[in-house]
């Protein structure tokens, strides 16, 4: 009997998901644990693994939104028939009346490359995550590219080829005839809808902000020494910020909380979220138990999470359960900003760029690397003095990292 492939529940509160594309075609062999299809949920776009080995006999739902638990495909033995049941769903059982009839083999031929314009699924152009990232980085419009992958899917080579090829004369003529100023409509993805909903929720929270300037001389020296001691890991200032924030949260447990209608939830460990600008939208993967990790270990975890976030390979569990968030825009030359809370977390730290500034000290003027940090707190859970004391501890840890040990 064929095994039904059902849409799984990948997180609490998940009721449905959107199938973006199948990574296997009908008739292809499948191994248990092998990526089978790409699913877009309200938190993340991720690859879902096959739960059985065999042949992908049939894809019942090629793409689109599907409720949790619905059968979307079948895996079974080569040549096993899949027929429609009276209820409208498919089944892997072959009725007795068909036993004497030859079974229909599912073709295993690869589909011919599609030479048409890029197809769309529910308003989303079919393209691999790598192709999307390359197109975004180089300013190439996916809608203008002809995909050569399965079912006309755009792959990385198509984007490279499009950028390298000079536009034909007919293309120039067509572009010249397109009216300027037209409005482009981009349907909201599940992730973008979730971002909008959560930020709207955060905007209703009574919050306050606290800002401090930090002398980053010792922190910068620490980053450099850590890189020399751990050349195989790319250690960044964000890793140091994660470590000192985690240590500060352990000293100020009243900040390491989540707010609920009936209680404040105090957490025993610092699970620090790091805001990442991924192609599909802002995501916040979590470094768990950061207070127990070295800076080099945090760097390894952070690099893995950020890499998978930008490749669209985060899992739901990577995003759940954070107790505090760091949003660093210093690499974008932003001096100072206010980050929006990430409910149900009670605080978020916004980090700007480090600038050399003239600072008076002990009667003399000194040129020092100064960084500005702004802490936003949910006033229902954290009082002003509590937040100020916590932020003062982070500042002290950055200016004298030995205090965090």
C-alpha positions as CSV (number, residue, x, y, z in Angstrom):
1,X,0.0,0.0,0.0
2,X,1.3,3.4,-0.9
3,X,2.3,5.8,1.9
4,X,0.3,9.0,2.0
5,X,2.3,12.2,2.2
6,X,0.4,14.6,4.5
7,X,1.0,18.2,5.2
8,X,2.7,18.3,8.7
9,X,2.2,20.7,11.5
10,X,5.5,22.4,11.8
11,X,4.8,24.7,14.8
12,X,2.2,25.6,17.4
13,X,-0.8,27.3,15.9
14,X,0.0,26.2,12.3
15,X,-3.3,25.4,10.5
16,X,-2.1,25.5,6.9
17,X,0.9,26.1,4.7
18,X,1.6,26.9,1.0
19,X,3.4,24.4,-1.2
20,X,5.9,26.5,-3.2
21,X,7.4,23.7,-5.3
22,X,8.1,19.9,-5.2
23,X,11.8,19.0,-5.2
24,X,11.0,15.6,-6.8
25,X,8.9,14.8,-9.9
26,X,6.4,12.0,-10.2
27,X,8.2,8.7,-10.9
28,X,11.4,9.8,-9.2
29,X,12.9,7.6,-6.4
30,X,12.7,9.1,-2.9
31,X,14.8,8.2,0.2
32,X,13.5,8.7,3.7
33,X,14.9,12.0,5.1
34,X,15.5,13.4,1.7
35,X,14.0,16.9,0.9
36,X,10.7,16.3,-0.9
37,X,9.0,19.7,-1.3
38,X,9.4,23.4,-0.2
39,X,6.7,24.7,2.2
40,X,5.9,28.3,3.0
41,X,4.5,28.8,6.5
42,X,3.7,31.9,8.4
43,X,7.1,31.8,10.0
44,X,9.6,30.4,7.4
45,X,10.0,28.8,4.1
46,X,11.6,25.4,4.5
47,X,12.2,22.1,2.8
48,X,10.1,19.2,4.2
49,X,11.7,15.8,4.2
50,X,10.2,12.5,3.0
51,X,8.9,10.2,5.8
52,X,9.2,7.0,3.7
53,X,11.4,5.6,0.9
54,X,10.1,4.5,-2.5
55,X,8.9,6.2,-5.7
56,X,6.9,9.4,-5.7
57,X,3.9,7.9,-7.4
58,X,1.7,10.9,-7.5
59,X,1.6,14.6,-6.5
60,X,-2.0,15.3,-5.4
61,X,-1.4,19.0,-4.7
62,X,1.2,20.5,-7.0
63,X,1.3,23.9,-5.3
64,X,-0.8,26.4,-3.3
65,X,-2.2,26.7,0.2
66,X,-3.1,23.4,2.0
67,X,-4.6,22.7,5.4
68,X,-2.6,20.7,7.9
69,X,-3.2,16.9,7.6
70,X,-4.3,16.9,4.0
71,X,-2.9,14.3,1.7
72,X,-0.6,16.0,-0.9
73,X,1.1,13.0,-2.5
74,X,1.9,9.3,-2.4
75,X,5.1,7.3,-2.1
76,X,5.1,3.6,-2.9
77,X,6.7,0.8,-5.0
78,X,7.5,1.3,-8.6
79,X,4.3,0.7,-10.7
80,X,1.9,0.7,-7.8
81,X,-1.4,2.3,-8.9
82,X,-2.9,5.3,-7.2
83,X,-6.7,5.8,-7.8
84,X,-9.3,8.2,-6.6
85,X,-11.4,7.2,-3.6
86,X,-15.2,7.9,-3.5
87,X,-14.4,10.8,-1.0
88,X,-12.3,12.6,-3.5
89,X,-9.0,11.8,-1.9
90,X,-6.5,9.4,-3.4
91,X,-5.5,6.0,-2.0
92,X,-2.7,3.7,-2.7
93,X,-4.9,0.6,-2.7
94,X,-5.9,-1.0,-6.0
95,X,-9.6,-2.1,-6.1
96,X,-10.2,-5.8,-6.6
97,X,-11.9,-5.2,-10.0
98,X,-8.7,-3.9,-11.4
99,X,-6.5,-6.8,-10.3
100,X,-6.5,-8.4,-13.7
101,X,-5.8,-5.2,-15.6
102,X,-2.2,-4.1,-16.2
103,X,-0.9,-1.5,-13.8
104,X,0.0,1.8,-15.2
105,X,3.6,2.6,-14.8
106,X,4.5,6.2,-13.8
107,X,6.9,7.7,-16.2
108,X,10.3,8.4,-14.8
109,X,11.4,10.6,-17.7
110,X,12.7,14.0,-16.7
111,X,10.4,16.8,-18.0
112,X,11.8,18.8,-21.0
113,X,13.1,22.2,-20.1
114,X,10.5,24.9,-20.4
115,X,11.4,27.7,-22.7
116,X,8.5,30.0,-21.8
117,X,8.5,33.0,-19.6
118,X,8.9,32.4,-15.9
119,X,5.7,30.6,-14.5
120,X,4.1,31.8,-11.4
121,X,2.5,29.9,-8.4
122,X,-0.1,31.9,-6.6
123,X,1.7,35.1,-7.7
124,X,5.2,33.7,-6.8
125,X,7.6,33.1,-9.6
126,X,9.1,29.7,-9.6
127,X,12.8,30.0,-8.8
128,X,15.4,28.3,-6.6
129,X,16.4,30.1,-3.4
130,X,19.9,30.6,-4.8
131,X,18.5,32.1,-8.0
132,X,16.3,34.5,-6.0
133,X,19.3,35.6,-3.9
134,X,21.5,36.2,-6.9
135,X,18.8,38.1,-8.7
136,X,18.1,40.3,-5.6
137,X,21.8,41.1,-5.1
138,X,22.3,42.0,-8.8
139,X,19.1,43.8,-9.4
140,X,17.8,41.3,-12.0
141,X,14.0,40.9,-12.5
142,X,13.0,37.3,-12.3
143,X,9.9,38.0,-14.3
144,X,12.1,38.7,-17.4
145,X,14.0,35.4,-17.2
146,X,13.1,32.2,-19.0
147,X,13.6,29.2,-16.6
148,X,15.3,26.0,-17.7
149,X,14.7,24.0,-14.6
150,X,11.9,21.5,-14.0
151,X,8.4,23.0,-14.8
152,X,10.1,26.1,-16.0
153,X,11.7,26.9,-12.6
154,X,14.4,29.5,-12.7
155,X,17.8,28.3,-11.5
156,X,21.0,30.2,-10.7
157,X,22.5,29.6,-14.2
158,X,19.5,31.3,-15.8
159,X,20.1,34.5,-13.7
160,X,23.8,34.5,-14.6
161,X,23.0,34.0,-18.3
162,X,20.4,36.8,-18.2
163,X,22.8,39.3,-16.7
164,X,25.7,38.4,-19.0
165,X,23.6,38.6,-22.2
166,X,23.2,42.0,-23.9
167,X,19.5,42.9,-24.6
168,X,18.4,42.2,-28.1
169,X,17.1,45.0,-30.3
170,X,13.6,43.7,-30.1
171,X,13.9,43.7,-26.3
172,X,15.0,47.3,-26.3
173,X,12.0,48.2,-28.5
174,X,9.6,46.3,-26.2
175,X,11.1,48.1,-23.2
176,X,10.7,51.4,-24.8
177,X,7.0,50.8,-25.4
178,X,6.3,49.9,-21.8
179,X,4.6,52.9,-20.0
180,X,6.6,54.3,-17.1
181,X,5.2,54.7,-13.7
182,X,3.0,51.5,-13.7
183,X,2.2,50.0,-10.3
184,X,3.6,46.6,-9.6
185,X,1.5,44.3,-7.4
186,X,3.3,41.7,-5.4
187,X,1.1,39.3,-3.4
188,X,2.0,39.0,0.2
189,X,3.8,35.8,1.2
190,X,2.9,34.0,4.4
191,X,6.0,35.3,6.1
192,X,5.3,38.9,5.1
193,X,1.7,38.6,6.4
194,X,3.1,37.4,9.7
195,X,5.6,40.2,9.9
196,X,2.8,42.7,9.3
197,X,0.6,41.1,11.9
198,X,3.3,40.9,14.6
199,X,4.6,44.4,14.1
200,X,1.1,45.8,14.3
201,X,0.7,43.9,17.5
202,X,4.0,45.3,18.8
203,X,2.9,48.8,17.9
204,X,0.0,48.5,20.4
205,X,2.4,47.6,23.3
206,X,3.2,50.5,25.8
207,X,7.0,50.6,25.2
208,X,9.8,52.9,26.2
209,X,13.4,53.4,24.9
210,X,16.7,53.9,26.6
211,X,19.8,55.0,24.7
212,X,23.5,54.9,25.7
213,X,26.9,55.5,24.0
214,X,29.6,52.9,24.4
215,X,33.4,53.2,24.1
216,X,34.1,50.1,21.9
217,X,37.9,50.2,22.3
218,X,38.1,47.0,24.4
219,X,35.3,45.2,22.6
220,X,37.0,45.8,19.2
221,X,40.2,44.5,20.6
222,X,38.4,41.4,21.9
223,X,36.9,40.7,18.4
224,X,40.4,40.9,16.9
225,X,41.9,38.6,19.5
226,X,39.1,36.1,19.1
227,X,39.7,36.0,15.4
228,X,43.4,35.4,15.9
229,X,42.6,32.5,18.4
230,X,39.8,31.1,16.2
231,X,40.9,31.6,12.5
232,X,38.5,29.0,11.3
233,X,35.5,31.0,12.6
234,X,34.4,34.5,11.4
235,X,33.8,36.2,14.7
236,X,31.9,39.5,14.5
237,X,30.8,42.2,16.9
238,X,27.3,40.6,16.9
239,X,28.8,37.5,18.5
240,X,30.3,39.6,21.3
241,X,27.0,41.5,21.8
242,X,25.2,38.2,22.0
243,X,27.5,36.9,24.7
244,X,27.5,40.0,26.9
245,X,23.7,40.4,26.5
246,X,23.2,36.8,27.6
247,X,25.5,37.4,30.6
248,X,23.6,40.6,31.5
249,X,20.2,38.8,31.2
250,X,21.4,36.2,33.7
251,X,22.2,39.1,36.1
252,X,19.0,40.9,35.4
253,X,16.4,38.0,35.2
254,X,13.6,40.5,35.4
255,X,14.4,41.5,31.8
256,X,14.7,37.9,30.5
257,X,10.9,37.6,30.4
258,X,7.9,37.2,28.2
259,X,4.6,38.9,29.0
260,X,1.3,37.1,29.0
261,X,-2.2,38.2,30.2
262,X,-2.0,36.3,33.4
263,X,1.7,36.1,34.3
264,X,5.3,37.1,33.5
265,X,7.3,34.1,32.3
266,X,10.9,34.2,33.7
267,X,13.3,32.0,31.8
268,X,16.3,30.2,33.2
269,X,18.5,30.7,30.2
270,X,19.2,33.4,27.7
271,X,17.9,32.4,24.3
272,X,19.0,35.4,22.2
273,X,17.3,36.1,18.8
274,X,19.3,37.7,16.1
275,X,17.4,39.8,13.5
276,X,18.4,38.7,9.9
277,X,17.3,40.4,6.7
278,X,16.6,37.3,4.6
279,X,15.3,37.4,1.0
280,X,11.8,36.3,2.1
281,X,11.7,38.9,4.9
282,X,12.9,39.7,8.4
283,X,13.4,36.6,10.5
284,X,14.8,36.1,14.0
285,X,16.6,32.8,14.5
286,X,17.5,32.0,18.1
287,X,20.9,31.2,19.7
288,X,19.9,29.0,22.6
289,X,21.6,29.1,26.0
290,X,24.0,31.8,24.8
291,X,25.2,32.4,28.4
292,X,26.8,28.9,28.4
293,X,28.5,29.3,25.0
294,X,31.9,30.8,24.2
295,X,32.1,33.6,21.7
296,X,33.6,31.2,19.1
297,X,30.7,28.8,19.7
298,X,28.2,31.6,19.4
299,X,29.9,32.6,16.1
300,X,29.5,29.1,14.7
301,X,25.8,28.9,15.7
302,X,25.1,32.4,14.4
303,X,26.9,31.7,11.0
304,X,24.8,28.5,10.5
305,X,21.5,30.2,11.4
306,X,22.2,33.3,9.2
307,X,23.3,31.1,6.3
308,X,20.2,29.0,6.4
309,X,18.0,32.0,6.9
310,X,19.4,33.6,3.6
311,X,19.0,30.3,1.8
312,X,15.4,29.8,3.0
313,X,16.3,26.6,5.0
314,X,15.4,27.6,8.5
315,X,13.2,25.2,10.5
316,X,10.3,26.3,12.7
317,X,12.2,25.4,15.8
318,X,15.0,27.8,14.9
319,X,12.6,30.7,15.4
320,X,10.7,29.7,18.5
321,X,11.2,30.5,22.2
322,X,13.5,33.5,22.1
323,X,13.7,35.6,25.2
324,X,15.6,38.7,23.9
325,X,16.5,40.1,20.5
326,X,19.5,42.0,19.0
327,X,19.0,44.0,15.8
328,X,22.3,45.3,14.5
329,X,22.2,47.8,11.5
330,X,25.8,49.1,12.0
331,X,26.9,47.3,8.8
332,X,24.4,49.5,6.9
333,X,26.1,52.7,8.3
334,X,23.1,53.4,10.5
335,X,24.2,55.5,13.5
336,X,21.1,55.0,15.7
337,X,17.6,53.6,15.4
338,X,14.7,52.2,17.5
339,X,13.8,48.6,17.0
340,X,10.2,47.4,17.2
341,X,9.5,44.8,19.9
342,X,9.3,41.1,19.0
343,X,6.3,39.9,21.0
344,X,6.0,38.1,23.3
345,X,9.6,39.1,24.2
346,X,9.8,42.1,26.6
347,X,12.9,43.8,25.2
348,X,15.0,44.3,22.0
349,X,18.4,45.9,21.6
350,X,19.1,48.1,18.5
351,X,22.8,48.5,17.7
352,X,24.2,51.2,15.4
353,X,27.5,51.7,13.7
354,X,30.8,52.4,15.5
355,X,32.1,55.9,14.8
356,X,35.3,57.7,15.8
357,X,34.4,60.6,18.0
358,X,36.2,63.2,20.0
359,X,35.5,62.6,23.6
360,X,36.6,64.6,26.7
361,X,38.2,62.5,29.3
362,X,40.3,63.4,32.4
363,X,40.8,66.9,31.1
364,X,42.0,65.9,27.6
365,X,40.3,65.2,24.3
366,X,40.5,61.6,22.9
367,X,39.4,60.1,19.6
368,X,37.5,57.0,20.6
369,X,35.3,54.4,18.7
370,X,31.8,55.1,20.0
371,X,28.7,53.0,19.3
372,X,25.1,53.9,20.2
373,X,22.7,51.3,21.5
374,X,18.9,51.7,22.1
375,X,17.0,49.3,24.3
376,X,13.2,49.1,23.7
377,X,11.2,47.5,26.6
378,X,7.6,46.4,27.0
379,X,6.6,48.7,30.0
380,X,4.0,46.1,31.1
381,X,6.8,43.7,31.9
382,X,9.9,45.8,32.5
383,X,10.1,49.0,34.5
384,X,12.3,52.0,33.5
385,X,14.8,51.6,36.2
386,X,15.1,47.8,35.6
387,X,15.8,48.4,31.9
388,X,18.3,51.2,32.6
389,X,20.2,49.0,35.0
390,X,20.3,46.1,32.5
391,X,21.5,48.5,29.7
392,X,24.2,49.9,32.0
393,X,25.5,46.3,32.6
394,X,25.7,45.7,28.8
395,X,27.6,48.9,28.4
396,X,30.0,48.0,31.3
397,X,30.6,44.5,29.8
398,X,31.4,46.0,26.3
399,X,33.8,48.6,27.8
400,X,35.4,46.1,30.1
401,X,34.7,42.5,28.7
402,X,36.5,40.9,31.6
403,X,33.5,41.9,33.8
404,X,31.3,39.5,31.9
405,X,33.4,36.5,32.9
